[in-house]
């Protein structure tokens, strides 16, 4: 038996044999034959001699793996041999792909285009497949003549050979990426032919090629007749009873890339273009679409709004305004956005849980400004956040976590489109019309939302749509919308979280509409009073996510100048930290007109409590409240008003006492708790250590906020204290093997949390201290030592 026959026998045994124990040995034997020097010549010879399926596939795969070993002087000859094998019939598709990849590897890059052009004159299918794979593997330089040749194959093909057409379209799709121009005659014939394939045969690959051609703007500016022909073909898409996803994507691409050009022609007096644009928009607005297609259909309207913002064209504005209003009403009237929107609201945002160990990951490095961005983010989190939970679309913020689905994107895009249409160039024709429509829809659902969860979800969705439109409507519609939302929020705040989805939507809508009512100098203060009552009641009784939504509402009202808010709930035990921080910011807005009043009302009670209390839990809460108050002041108020508070005697007494509290808590947090000494007391000692870790981090946050508001000097004593603590209790020792055993020391996470807090404080001091005085404010060796310790622990941070 020859060697080739032996390999063939092994392959049959490998693929068809039932004895699994032999397959490993067969694989090893085949691998040995691959690793023989000059094995490529053996595999090539076997490919010539045999067309047996298993052997041919094995040889093609093996030759592809060792093609790099073929000597330079043999590569041209081997390439020609591979080409002859490709032209031979009978290969499987997998074998053919491998042979093509071998051929491409063997051919110099500069010669591939010429060789493929020659092959195309002999055998189209093989040539096109070589072209496709070479383009996909970026082994092909852009060659307009070759692209034109492939385009000509597509244009002239009358064979009804689907496989040939597929190869041609695939190779063309791979080749046209990045080309700058194409002969306009070839381009026109190709585009029209692609439209034919797509319209007659629903060829998805033709649609992708067409989309790529339109996206790359290959239609020359002077080819207005081609542009009009393309628009005419799109009319055929839109006129069909059923429209596919590919057609929707093509329509969106045409609108984004070329409809503006057609509109410009219309604006310059071209009657045909004017008729085409008007007809296109009218048909697009009346299109009956399903959920998977709606997102693509919304895209052209966004493009048109952006175009009209820069090119106010009266005729187009009128048609576009009517079209977008019709489309949006159809979206909601047909319940397209409502039918599946339960998927959007399946999961309300997870409650905020106060933890004793910060989990955010900040860099340890104190070199340069590497901590600036995370430090700023951390200060924002102390103040309750830079913005509401989720930036919604347009001007809203949807306080829900939604699944990453097409429905989420559809809802977001629809609300964004409502806001863009109502505040942009279409405001006159859209804002009142849409606000009136959504107000009627909300009134209908507001009376029935308690009947089912689905109605509640529908009403919540419509509240966001109402807020996006009524914000730019006339005064009476704004008043009606704000009143409806405020009364809904007030009513829902008494339902003990039974309708949390709708409560959050009502609070969000109030946050947008009621301040707008105040800013318009409206005398309707009763609406603001209702919204305030709803917000305060929600903070006092609701879950943490709703508390935060209500706190954002109070902050928005305070910013707009509403002052009749009583903040007697700020010290309630059950209020979560972000909501309390936001409420403190709102109180500052109300009280800041008289800094002395603000000091006596908020600052003095907190500072006095921290200076005199001996309860660790009280100190944690008070330190966090003070840090949030100062961080919020820094975010919202002017520096001259903040500096006035920096001279407060109560604050300075508090800052004089707190370093000692910080030292005591940090030492307890870093002390070892040995399980063997007193097993019965181990859990309580560990719990106490964790509590003091939370206190130390809270005190450091307070000094970080002080550094931001009043300068680095205010926080230097705390940094000095922590360096002394780290000198007595070196953090690096807690990562040595002897401390890894249970109970020998604090958890690594605790040590890292404390280190990160100190690193943030040091960076905050460095950033807020004047450059010329930096070296006189604190010993720079402190920062160096902290950075060095942090660097030692970087590998342990996980």
Buried (B, 14 or more C-beta within 10 A) or exposed (E): EEEBEEBBBBBEBBEEEEEEEEBEEBEEEBEEBBEEEEBBEBBBEBBEEBBBBBBBBBBBBBBBBBBEEBEEEBBEEBBEBBBEBBEEEEBEEEBBBBBBBBBBBBBEEEEBBEBBBEBBEEBBBBBBBBBBBBBBEEBBEBBBEBBBBBBBBBBEBEEEEEEBBBBBBBBBBBBBEEBEEBBBEBBBBBBBBBBBBBBEEEBEBBBBBBBBBBBBEBBEEEBBEBBBBBBBBBEEBBEEEEBBBBBBBBBBBBBBBBBBBBBBBBBEEBEBBBEBBBBBBBBBBEBEBEEEBBBBBBBBBBBBBBBBEEBEBEEBBBBBBBBBBBBBBBBBEEEBBBEBBBBBBEEBBEEBEEEBBBEEEBBBBBEEEBBEEBBBBBBBBBBBBEEBBBEBBBBBBBBBBBEEEBBBBBBBBBBBBBBBBBBBBBBEBBBBBBBBBBBEBBBBBBEEBBEEBEBBBBBBBBBBBBBBBBBBBEEEBBBBBBBBBBBBBBBBBEBEBEBBBBBBBBBBBBBBBBBBBBEEEBEBEEBBBBBBBBBBBBBBBBBBBBBBBBBBBBBBBBBBEBEEBEBEBBBEEEBBBBBBBBBBBBBBBBBBEEBEEBBBBBBBBBBBBBBEBEEBEEBBBBBBBBBBBBBBBBBBBEEEBBEBBBEBEBBBBBBEBBBEBBBBBBBBBBBBBBBEEEEEEBEEBBEBBBBBBBBBBBBBBBBBBBBBBBBBBBBBBBBBBBBBBBEEBEBBEBBEEEBEEEBBBBBBBBBBBBBBBBBBBBBBBBBBBEEEEBEEBBBEEBBEBBBBBBEBBEEEBE
